[in-house]
Amino acid sequence: MTHILFLGDSLIADHDWQARMPSYEIHNLGVPGAITSDVFELLANVKTEVEHTDVIMLMIGTNDLLIGDFDFLHVLKKVLVQLNILYPLAEIIVGSLFPMDLSHLPFNTIPSLNCHIEAITMQTGSCFLDVYKRFDDSDKEIFQDDGIHVTSAAYEIWTRSLLEYIAFLIESD
């Protein structure tokens, strides 16, 4: 059975991934309110909680944006390097930031950051899952009233995208 480790903030923590992905063994270590440096600190003990995984889904950066910390990209790279050391055989998938409408951010900030995130994934041998485009192209209601957390329809899109990506990765091996 394929094991998937989920790491990130409430966007990861708030979903029952196991129910949507029953043919996989899911380990959800998402922490509501987490910023990228919190995930980096979590890695010190992650191996004791999840000894083996085949796939890692990392979704982080939203809370960094909310507090105005744009240096999270440097920490993200450190997270990916450390994950490669801890789980050298695992496929690491990094999710794009979502198309949130955050009034304190200049126009095009999130697409620009996603370009940087994609570049970091290439530098670290990780994979980039562009959910931004899928959400942006969808006619479904993506965000809850807070404009940050996502609806069940958005989780359906995200889960489908992730399953397609995992199938592609496994088929390519």
N, C-alpha and C positions, 0 to 999 in steps of 0.2 A: 504494500500500500504506500502511496506517495504521501509524504509528510509536508505540510506547508506551515511555515512560521509567519505570523502576521505581527508586524511591529509598527507603532505609530501612535497617533493621538486618538481622540474620541471618534474620528471618522472610521478608524479601524475597530476600536473597542466597542462601539455602539451597535455593531451588526453581528448577527448570528451566522457567521461564515460557514460553520459546520452544517447547519440546516440547508444552506444553499449549495454546499459542495459535499454531499454525503459520501462520495466515493474517495474522499481524501481524509487523512488524519490532520485535523486543524489544531494549531496551538496559537491562541490569540493573546499576545502580550501587549495589546494596545492600552495606553494610559490616557484617560481623558485629561485634557489640559496640557499634555506633554509638548515641549518644544524639542528641537533637534538635539540640544545638549543633554536633555533628559534621556533621550534614547541612547546617546553615546554612553552615559553613565550606567544605564541599564545593561549594557553589553558586558560589564564586568561580571555579572551573575547569570547571564542568559544561558550559558552552556550547562549550568546545573539544573535549570528548568527544562531545557530542550536540548538533549544530548545530540540528537541527529535530526536533520531536516533536508529535504530534497529541494524545496523552493522557499524563498523568503520574499514576502510582499511587504515593502516598506512604503508607508505613506506618512510624510511628516513635512512640516514647513508652514502649515496654515496658522498655527498659534504664533510662530515667529513673525509672520506678516502682521498679525493682529497687534503685536506689541511693538512693531516697527523695527525688528531686528533683521536686517538684510544680510548680516554676516553668517547666517545659518548655512549658507552654501559651503563654507570652509569646513564646518562641523559635519555636514552631510558627507563630504568626501572622506573624512576621518571615520565616520560610521561605516561607510561602504568598504573601506580598506580593512577595518577591524572585522566586519562580517566575513570578508573573504579569508581572513586568517582563521576565524573560528569555524567556518563551514566551507572549506575549500572546494568541496564537490557540489555545493548547492548553487542553484540558479537564483540570482538576486534580481528582483523586479522592483523598480522604483516608480511609484505612481506620480503622475504630473499633479501640479496644483490645480484645483478646480476653478472654473470661471466665475469666481465670486465677484460681486459688485461691492468693493470696499471703497467708500468715498474718500478715505484718507490716502489712497494710492493714486499716483498719476496713471493716466490711460496707458494701456499696453504693458504695465508692470508685470502682471502674472504671465502673459505669453513670453516676455523677455526672460523672466526667472525660469520658466519651463525650458527654454533653450539652454540656459546654463545648467539646469539639472540634467538634461539629456546629454550634454557634453561631459558632465561628471560621470554619468553612467558609462559612457564610452571609454573614458580614461581608466575606469576601475574594472572594466570587464563585466559590468552589470547590464541590465536591460531596462529600457524606458517604456512605460505603459502610458500612452497619451489618452487619458480619460477626459481631459479638457475638451478636446475636439468632439468626442462622442457626446458629452454633456451639452456643449455649445450647439451642436447640430440637432439635438433632440427636441421634439415638440412636447415632451412630457414635463411635468413640474419637477424640477431638479432640487431646488432648495426649500428648506423649511422657512418659517417666518423670520428667523434670525439671519438668513442669507448666507449662512456658513455651513450648518449641518444639512445633510441631504435627506431626501425622501426615500421611501421604499422603492419608488420607480427608479430613482438614481442608483440605488444599491443593485437593482436588477441589471441595469446597464453596465455598471462597474463589474459585477460578478460575471456577467456574460463575457465582457472584454477580457477579464482575467482568465477565465476558463479557456477561451480561444487562444490566449497567449501561452498558457501552460501547455495546451495540446500541441501548439507549434513547437515549443521548446523540447517537449518529450519526444515528438516525432523527429526532430532534428538530431537527437542524440544517437 
